[in-house]
Amino acid sequence: ASLLARLAESQARWAAVAPSLAAGLAGAARAGPLDEKAWVILADHASAAAKLRQCLPEIEGTLSARGWLTPPVRIKVRPRGS
């Protein structure tokens, strides 16, 4: 049940953040794992990850406005084949 709750929250966070990103950028990323240490956004490639890192203040501001103050957001490149 805890895993399903974390998955649902990760998807809800992504649903809140994705509309504020450029369409191409939002299409090159997806919600990743959420635990007590971080919420991860998975980028399809390194250039998308770099742009997402530049957008972190906006992403964190959107999450904060929705009441999600923790855990911090991390950006990672999605492993190939997943």
N, C-alpha and C positions, 0 to 999 in steps of 0.2 A: 504494500500500500504506500509506503514511503517513496519508493522508486516512481510509482505512478504519479504521486503528488508533485515530486520534483520535475518530472517530465512535463506535466501540465503547466506548472509555473514557468518553466523555461519557455514553453511555447507561448504562454501569455505575455511574457516579457518581450519575446521576439515580435509578437503581433502589435505590441505598443510601440516598438522602436522602428520596425521596418518601414512604415509609411513616411517617416521623417528622413529616410535615406534616399539618395538618387536611385531611380529604378534599376539601372545597371548594377549598382553596388548592392542593393537589396537582393537582386537576383543571383549574385555571386557569393552569397553568405546564407547561413542558417543557424538556428538555435542549436547550441551544444549543451553539454552537461551542466548541471547546477548542483552545487553542494555548499557546505558551510564556508568553504574557502573562496569560491569564485563562481561566477556565471560565465561560461565560455561562449563566444560567438565564433563559429567555424567559417573561415573564408575558403573559397575554392582555390585561390592562388595567392602568391605573395603580394602582388600589387593590390589586390582587394584588401588583404590584411593591412597593408600600409595605409590605405585610405581609411579603413575602419578605425585604425589607431588615431588618425587625425580627427575623426568624428567622435572620439570617446567623450569629450566634454558634453557634446549635444546628446549622445546616447545616455550618459549618466544623468543629465538634466531631465530627460524625458522619464527615465525610471524613477528619479527622485520625485518628480511631479505626480507620479502615480502611486507613490508611497513605498517604492522598493529602494530603500537606502543602502542595503547590504545584500549580499556580499559584493565585492568589487567585480568589475567586468574585465575579462581578459579576451584577447583576440588571438586565435591560433589558426594556422593553415591546416585545412582538412587533409588527412592522409589520403594519398591516391588509392582509388579502389573502394572508398567508403562513401 
